């Protein structure tokens, strides 16, 4: 599959040479033109009925895979999570986009938010019902991009991820359902627990935290096979004060 072109980012810089700052300081400015093309390969699943009703807007779920699925083979993305469910025959009532992170890179370096821009421009998406979820490295990415664009998502579902507790103040309004196994040897339970604690300390009234007893790193199979996850997620709308 060819890479989906997203955007060309142009930044302008130049140097303004005022008087030389010999023995003191002077005001200067650096400016340089930089051009960069952003791209991500991704799997896309459209819901049944999408083609039949051209006036209907649909929820969007963006899924971020774990470190083991990085590379340039898109089939790896459907090893786990919602894309695996689709591969097994599940028909979700939402648009599902599952990008692939390049080999040896991390989600925090990828144009995930720009991909969402592209999807909104290309498909009939309900802007009030955009959801982000991911597992392990993708769980970290889920927390990260929620902080980068705190009013972009209706809810997030990070699975065995982690992040920076300080940044929770930016998503204190955002519905969150986090999952983790208490015997995870790869990503410690504390990585999720401290973020949930920080959100609750900020009086976020819509934080759910499921801890699986005696479960290791694979807390995603049980999570993404749970119908309640999708029911809860799709019940959230951006801007609503929901405590479902």
Secondary structure, 3 states (H helix, E strand, C coil): CCCEEEEEEEECCCCECCCCCCCCCCCCECCCCEEEEEEECEEEECCCCCCCCCCCCEEEEEEECCHHHCCCCHHHHHHCHHHHHHHCCCCCCCEEEEECCCCCCCHHHCCHHHHHHHHHHHCCEEEEEEEEEEECHHHHHHHHHHHHCCCCCCEEEEECCCCCHHHHHHHCCCEEEEEEECCCCCCCHHHHHHHHHHHHHCCCCCEEEEEECCCCCCCHHHHHCCHHHHHHHHCCCCCCCCCC
